[in-house]
Amino acid sequence: QVQLVESGGGSVQAGGSLRLSCVASRSTYGLYCMGWFRQGPGKEREWVARITSVGGGTAYADSGKGRFTISKDNVNTLSLQMDSLKPDDTAMYYCAAGRPPCGSRSSEYTYWGQGTQVTVSS
């Protein structure tokens, strides 16, 4: 079992940056792929990015390509660097972990954090 805790959310103006972090209760290396999802007001939860359990392979939703970067800082810390933020990026952001292979569907992830709020003003 894995507990996930996100941090780093906040309020920024459009064009600004934020770096989200997710700390896992145990090492995820070789065991779990990791992902970020978000849910905006009145919207369904949507996939943002994922990184593989070994090798660091990444994938992004079109909404974040070229602006977001997912990475592992160490064996139990996941990050999401978000640049050039837009008001449409306003959402609760969730970290998730699942047994490989992981893709873009929520059902592929078993463990979820409580979320961190990101608000982007125009």
Disulfide bonds with the S-S distance in Angstrom:
Cys22-Cys95 2.04
Cys33-Cys102 1.76
